[in-house]
């Protein structure tokens, strides 16, 4: 054995912290990346205000300017605050312009489906699309600010380029007109549904006060909304408290950005698990490059037990070792040391050759785990005393 080796110095707090950081930096970096992506998604998603696309609001996001221009050009605009009211006001020669459709309940959507006249849906929900514009599905957001018509819809041709800002895009069914295509999907879809014409617009910016004079926004909004003799402008009020007719599931209430965040988190955890797992392999037995003193090995294992507060494992190791050494001295087979059925025989034999009674010997060799460091030290002293007395007897 190698003797005279100095014990390695205790690591400093800085070294321990650095080692722990290097071990966990992969997880930390993955979580930091996910947080940055979540913040970016939250920043990109616009915040809706109460007055957005309200035909009575003069705020930048309101639509009072468009409503007044339509009236000045001879198209009366009637504001409805519920789907029931809009259905009662609609006629076969009117256009029902629907904004803030996320406030509509399923019952309200059904009323709009049964109402006469054309529909102009601005940023509709998927439920509205399924009921009022069958075959049209959401295809994802677009961040191209402007777009050219690229279709044969008269209102789009007259308007020319339109400034959308952030907009939804759609999958259009066969027979529908697809305008202002971005990323292969249109931002405006017009299709016949029965005897009516339904127009779906993926952005509210062309109708807003602060964007109405940009590019061909005003022309597009006026020509689509004013295509008939009158306009019924529906901006629904929030459902009253206790009205569960529009109750949605938890999955529908969770924003898309939150779902994407947790999906990315699952992917990151899976990749991290694969990265860590590929470093694991079968246990390989190999010779130590140097001879290590037994005292150093025992001290190292003791530190590991102490670091993890594994008093139960430490006590089991001490008891197992003592039983292995006592069994040959007692004239019992070696297999009895780890055989629970031989416990009574071992305890009786040890008690006969020591000054301790059977209860004390049983507690020492087979008792419960110590509840503290002091109890573990006391157990170690008792085991040493039992082994010493058996050897001397």
C-alpha positions as CSV (number, residue, x, y, z in Angstrom):
1,X,0.0,0.0,0.0
2,X,1.0,3.6,-0.5
3,X,1.7,5.2,2.8
4,X,2.5,8.8,3.9
5,X,-0.1,10.3,1.6
6,X,-1.6,13.6,2.8
7,X,-5.4,13.8,2.9
8,X,-6.8,15.9,0.1
9,X,-7.8,19.4,1.2
10,X,-11.5,20.1,1.8
11,X,-13.1,21.9,-1.2
12,X,-14.0,25.5,-0.7
13,X,-17.5,26.9,-0.9
14,X,-16.6,28.5,-4.3
15,X,-15.3,25.2,-5.7
16,X,-18.4,23.3,-4.5
17,X,-20.7,26.0,-6.1
18,X,-18.7,25.9,-9.3
19,X,-19.0,22.1,-9.5
20,X,-22.7,22.2,-8.9
21,X,-23.2,24.9,-11.5
22,X,-21.3,22.9,-14.1
23,X,-23.4,19.8,-13.3
24,X,-26.7,21.7,-13.7
25,X,-25.8,24.3,-16.4
26,X,-27.6,22.3,-19.1
27,X,-30.8,22.4,-17.2
28,X,-30.4,26.1,-16.3
29,X,-29.6,27.1,-19.9
30,X,-32.6,25.1,-21.2
31,X,-35.0,26.7,-18.7
32,X,-33.5,30.2,-19.5
33,X,-34.1,29.6,-23.2
34,X,-37.7,28.5,-22.6
35,X,-38.4,31.6,-20.4
36,X,-37.0,33.9,-23.2
37,X,-39.2,32.2,-25.8
38,X,-42.3,32.6,-23.5
39,X,-41.5,36.3,-23.0
40,X,-41.1,36.8,-26.7
41,X,-44.4,35.1,-27.4
42,X,-46.1,37.2,-24.8
43,X,-44.6,40.4,-26.3
44,X,-45.6,39.5,-29.8
45,X,-49.2,38.8,-28.9
46,X,-51.1,42.1,-28.9
47,X,-53.2,43.1,-25.8
48,X,-56.8,43.6,-26.6
49,X,-58.5,46.7,-25.1
50,X,-62.1,47.1,-24.2
51,X,-62.6,49.8,-26.9
52,X,-60.9,47.9,-29.8
53,X,-63.0,47.8,-33.0
54,X,-65.9,49.5,-31.2
55,X,-67.8,51.7,-33.7
56,X,-68.6,54.2,-31.0
57,X,-65.0,54.6,-29.8
58,X,-62.7,57.4,-31.0
59,X,-59.6,55.7,-29.5
60,X,-56.8,54.6,-31.8
61,X,-58.0,51.0,-31.7
62,X,-61.7,51.9,-32.0
63,X,-63.6,52.0,-35.3
64,X,-65.7,55.2,-35.0
65,X,-64.1,56.7,-38.1
66,X,-65.2,53.8,-40.3
67,X,-68.7,53.9,-39.0
68,X,-69.0,57.7,-39.6
69,X,-67.6,57.3,-43.2
70,X,-70.1,54.6,-44.0
71,X,-72.9,56.8,-42.7
72,X,-71.7,59.8,-44.7
73,X,-71.7,57.6,-47.9
74,X,-75.3,56.7,-47.4
75,X,-74.9,53.4,-45.6
76,X,-76.7,53.4,-42.2
77,X,-74.8,51.7,-39.4
78,X,-76.7,50.2,-36.5
79,X,-74.7,49.0,-33.5
80,X,-75.8,45.8,-31.7
81,X,-74.5,44.7,-28.4
82,X,-75.7,41.1,-28.5
83,X,-76.2,38.4,-31.0
84,X,-80.0,38.4,-30.4
85,X,-80.2,42.1,-31.2
86,X,-78.1,41.7,-34.3
87,X,-80.3,38.9,-35.6
88,X,-83.4,41.0,-35.1
89,X,-81.8,44.0,-36.9
90,X,-80.4,42.0,-39.8
91,X,-82.2,41.9,-43.2
92,X,-81.7,40.2,-46.5
93,X,-80.0,43.4,-47.8
94,X,-77.7,44.1,-44.8
95,X,-74.2,43.1,-43.8
96,X,-73.6,42.0,-40.3
97,X,-70.1,43.0,-39.3
98,X,-68.9,41.0,-36.3
99,X,-66.0,42.1,-34.1
100,X,-64.8,40.8,-30.8
101,X,-66.2,37.4,-31.6
102,X,-64.5,35.8,-28.7
103,X,-67.3,37.2,-26.5
104,X,-70.0,35.2,-28.4
105,X,-71.6,32.2,-26.8
106,X,-72.5,29.1,-28.8
107,X,-76.2,30.3,-28.6
108,X,-75.2,33.6,-30.0
109,X,-73.3,32.0,-32.9
110,X,-76.4,29.9,-33.7
111,X,-78.5,33.1,-33.9
112,X,-76.1,34.6,-36.4
113,X,-76.2,31.5,-38.5
114,X,-80.0,31.8,-38.7
115,X,-80.0,35.6,-39.4
116,X,-80.5,36.8,-42.9
117,X,-78.0,38.9,-45.0
118,X,-74.2,38.8,-45.5
119,X,-71.6,38.3,-42.8
120,X,-68.3,40.2,-42.4
121,X,-66.3,38.3,-39.7
122,X,-63.2,40.1,-38.3
123,X,-60.7,37.9,-36.5
124,X,-63.3,35.2,-35.8
125,X,-62.8,32.3,-33.4
126,X,-62.5,28.7,-34.6
127,X,-66.0,28.1,-33.3
128,X,-67.4,30.9,-35.4
129,X,-65.6,29.7,-38.5
130,X,-67.0,26.2,-38.1
131,X,-70.5,27.5,-37.8
132,X,-70.6,30.5,-40.1
133,X,-67.8,29.9,-42.6
134,X,-67.7,26.1,-43.1
135,X,-64.4,24.8,-44.6
136,X,-62.4,27.8,-43.4
137,X,-59.8,26.9,-40.7
138,X,-57.1,28.9,-38.9
139,X,-53.6,28.3,-40.4
140,X,-51.5,30.4,-38.0
141,X,-50.4,34.0,-37.6
142,X,-48.6,36.2,-40.2
143,X,-46.4,39.1,-39.4
144,X,-46.1,40.6,-42.9
145,X,-47.4,44.1,-42.5
146,X,-48.7,44.7,-46.0
147,X,-50.1,42.5,-48.8
148,X,-51.4,42.7,-52.4
149,X,-54.9,41.4,-53.3
150,X,-54.0,38.5,-55.6
151,X,-57.6,37.6,-56.1
152,X,-60.8,38.5,-58.0
153,X,-62.8,40.0,-55.1
154,X,-63.9,43.4,-56.2
155,X,-63.4,45.1,-52.9
156,X,-59.8,43.8,-52.7
157,X,-59.0,44.9,-56.3
158,X,-60.3,48.4,-55.6
159,X,-58.4,48.7,-52.3
160,X,-55.1,47.4,-53.7
161,X,-52.4,46.9,-51.1
162,X,-53.6,46.8,-47.5
163,X,-51.7,47.1,-44.2
164,X,-52.6,44.3,-41.9
165,X,-49.9,44.3,-39.2
166,X,-50.1,41.0,-37.3
167,X,-52.9,38.9,-38.9
168,X,-54.4,35.4,-38.8
169,X,-54.2,33.3,-42.0
170,X,-56.6,30.6,-43.1
171,X,-57.1,27.4,-45.1
172,X,-59.8,28.2,-47.6
173,X,-62.1,25.5,-49.1
174,X,-62.6,25.0,-52.8
175,X,-64.7,27.6,-54.4
176,X,-63.7,30.4,-52.0
177,X,-61.8,33.5,-53.0
178,X,-58.4,33.8,-51.3
179,X,-56.9,37.3,-51.0
180,X,-53.8,38.8,-49.5
181,X,-51.8,35.6,-49.3
182,X,-49.0,35.3,-46.8
183,X,-46.9,32.2,-46.3
184,X,-49.2,30.3,-48.7
185,X,-52.4,31.1,-46.8
186,X,-54.9,34.0,-47.3
187,X,-55.6,36.7,-44.8
188,X,-59.0,37.4,-46.4
189,X,-61.4,34.7,-47.5
190,X,-64.8,35.2,-49.2
191,X,-67.1,32.4,-49.9
192,X,-70.8,31.8,-50.6
193,X,-72.7,30.0,-47.8
194,X,-76.2,29.3,-48.9
195,X,-77.8,32.5,-50.1
196,X,-75.4,34.8,-48.3
197,X,-71.8,35.9,-48.8
198,X,-69.4,35.4,-45.9
199,X,-66.1,37.4,-45.7
200,X,-63.4,36.4,-43.2
201,X,-60.7,39.0,-42.4
202,X,-57.8,37.9,-40.2
203,X,-56.9,41.3,-38.8
204,X,-58.8,44.2,-37.2
205,X,-56.1,46.8,-38.1
206,X,-57.8,47.8,-41.5
207,X,-60.9,48.9,-39.5
208,X,-59.1,50.7,-36.6
209,X,-59.1,54.5,-36.4
210,X,-55.3,54.8,-36.4
211,X,-54.8,52.5,-39.4
212,X,-57.8,53.5,-41.6
213,X,-55.8,55.9,-43.7
214,X,-53.0,53.5,-44.3
215,X,-52.6,52.0,-47.8
216,X,-56.0,50.8,-49.0
217,X,-57.4,50.0,-45.6
218,X,-60.4,52.4,-45.8
219,X,-61.4,51.2,-49.3
220,X,-61.3,47.6,-48.3
221,X,-63.3,48.1,-45.1
222,X,-65.9,50.3,-46.8
223,X,-66.4,48.1,-49.8
224,X,-66.8,44.9,-47.8
225,X,-68.9,46.4,-45.0
226,X,-70.9,48.7,-47.3
227,X,-71.7,46.0,-50.0
228,X,-75.4,46.1,-49.0
229,X,-78.0,48.7,-48.1
230,X,-77.2,48.8,-44.4
231,X,-74.7,47.6,-41.8
232,X,-75.4,45.9,-38.5
233,X,-72.2,46.3,-36.5
234,X,-72.1,43.6,-33.7
235,X,-69.7,44.1,-30.9
236,X,-71.0,41.8,-28.2
237,X,-70.9,42.7,-24.5
238,X,-69.3,40.3,-22.1
239,X,-71.8,37.5,-21.0
240,X,-73.4,38.3,-17.7
241,X,-72.0,36.6,-14.5
242,X,-73.5,33.1,-14.1
243,X,-74.2,32.7,-17.8
244,X,-72.6,29.3,-18.5
245,X,-74.0,28.9,-22.0
246,X,-70.5,29.8,-23.3
247,X,-68.6,27.7,-20.9
248,X,-65.3,26.4,-22.4
249,X,-63.0,23.6,-21.4
250,X,-59.7,24.3,-19.7
251,X,-57.8,23.5,-22.9
252,X,-59.8,26.2,-24.8
253,X,-59.2,28.8,-22.1
254,X,-55.4,28.3,-22.0
255,X,-53.7,30.7,-24.5
256,X,-51.9,29.2,-27.4
257,X,-48.6,30.7,-26.2
258,X,-48.9,28.9,-22.9
259,X,-49.6,25.6,-24.6
260,X,-46.5,26.2,-26.8
261,X,-44.4,27.0,-23.8
262,X,-45.2,23.7,-22.0
263,X,-44.7,21.8,-25.3
264,X,-41.2,23.3,-25.6
265,X,-40.6,22.4,-21.9
266,X,-41.5,18.8,-22.5
267,X,-39.3,18.7,-25.6
268,X,-36.4,20.3,-23.7
269,X,-36.8,17.8,-20.8
270,X,-36.9,14.9,-23.2
271,X,-33.7,16.1,-25.0
272,X,-32.0,16.6,-21.7
273,X,-32.9,13.1,-20.6
274,X,-31.5,11.7,-23.9
275,X,-28.4,13.7,-23.5
276,X,-27.8,12.5,-20.0
277,X,-28.8,8.9,-20.8
278,X,-26.4,8.5,-23.6
279,X,-23.5,9.0,-21.1
280,X,-24.7,6.0,-19.1
281,X,-23.6,2.5,-19.8
282,X,-23.1,-0.9,-18.1
283,X,-20.9,-1.0,-15.0
284,X,-17.3,-1.9,-16.0
285,X,-14.9,-3.4,-13.5
286,X,-11.4,-2.1,-13.9
287,X,-8.2,-1.9,-11.8
288,X,-7.6,1.2,-9.8
289,X,-4.7,3.3,-11.2
290,X,-3.2,3.7,-7.7
291,X,-3.5,1.8,-4.5
292,X,-5.8,3.7,-2.1
293,X,-5.6,3.3,1.7
294,X,-8.6,1.6,3.2
295,X,-9.0,4.4,5.7
296,X,-9.4,6.9,2.8
297,X,-12.0,4.7,1.1
298,X,-13.9,4.4,4.4
299,X,-13.7,8.1,4.9
300,X,-14.9,8.8,1.4
301,X,-17.9,6.5,1.7
302,X,-18.7,8.0,5.2
303,X,-18.7,11.5,3.6
304,X,-21.1,10.4,0.9
305,X,-23.4,8.9,3.6
306,X,-23.2,12.1,5.6
307,X,-23.8,14.4,2.6
308,X,-27.1,12.5,1.8
309,X,-28.0,11.9,5.5
310,X,-28.2,8.2,4.7
311,X,-28.0,7.0,8.3
312,X,-30.1,3.9,7.5
313,X,-27.7,2.8,4.8
314,X,-24.7,3.5,7.0
315,X,-26.2,1.5,9.8
316,X,-27.0,-1.4,7.5
317,X,-23.4,-1.4,6.2
318,X,-22.0,-1.4,9.8
319,X,-24.4,-4.2,11.0
320,X,-23.8,-6.3,7.8
321,X,-20.0,-6.1,8.2
322,X,-20.1,-7.0,11.9
323,X,-22.4,-10.0,11.3
324,X,-20.1,-11.2,8.5
325,X,-17.1,-11.1,10.9
326,X,-19.0,-12.6,13.9
327,X,-20.6,-15.6,12.1
328,X,-17.2,-17.5,11.6
329,X,-16.2,-16.8,15.2
330,X,-19.5,-18.2,16.5
331,X,-19.1,-21.4,14.4
332,X,-22.0,-20.7,12.2
333,X,-22.1,-21.0,8.3
334,X,-21.2,-17.8,6.5
335,X,-24.6,-17.7,4.7
336,X,-26.3,-17.1,8.1
337,X,-25.0,-13.6,8.3
338,X,-27.5,-12.3,5.8
339,X,-30.2,-14.9,6.5
340,X,-33.1,-13.4,8.5
341,X,-34.1,-16.8,9.7
342,X,-30.8,-17.2,11.5
343,X,-31.2,-13.9,13.4
344,X,-32.4,-15.5,16.6
345,X,-29.5,-18.0,16.6
346,X,-26.9,-15.3,16.0
347,X,-28.4,-13.1,18.7
348,X,-28.4,-15.9,21.3
349,X,-24.9,-17.0,20.5
350,X,-23.5,-13.4,20.8
351,X,-25.4,-12.7,24.0
352,X,-23.9,-15.9,25.6
353,X,-20.3,-14.7,24.8
354,X,-20.8,-11.0,25.8
355,X,-22.0,-9.0,28.8
356,X,-25.0,-7.7,26.9
357,X,-28.5,-9.2,27.0
358,X,-30.4,-10.5,24.0
359,X,-32.6,-7.4,23.6
360,X,-29.5,-5.2,23.4
361,X,-27.7,-7.5,21.0
362,X,-30.8,-7.8,18.7
363,X,-31.2,-4.0,18.7
364,X,-27.5,-3.6,17.7
365,X,-27.5,-6.2,14.9
366,X,-31.1,-6.0,13.6
367,X,-32.7,-2.9,15.1
368,X,-34.2,0.2,13.4
369,X,-32.2,2.9,11.7
370,X,-30.7,5.5,14.0
371,X,-32.6,8.8,14.2
372,X,-29.5,11.0,14.4
373,X,-25.8,11.2,14.1
374,X,-25.3,10.7,17.9
375,X,-27.4,7.5,17.7
376,X,-25.3,6.3,14.7
377,X,-22.1,6.8,16.6
378,X,-23.5,5.0,19.7
379,X,-24.5,2.1,17.5
380,X,-21.0,1.9,16.0
381,X,-19.5,1.9,19.5
382,X,-21.9,-0.9,20.6
383,X,-21.1,-3.0,17.5
384,X,-17.3,-2.6,18.1
385,X,-17.8,-3.7,21.8
386,X,-19.8,-6.8,20.7
387,X,-17.2,-7.9,18.2
388,X,-14.3,-7.2,20.7
389,X,-16.0,-9.3,23.4
390,X,-16.7,-12.2,21.0
391,X,-13.1,-12.2,19.8
392,X,-11.8,-12.2,23.4
393,X,-14.1,-14.9,24.6
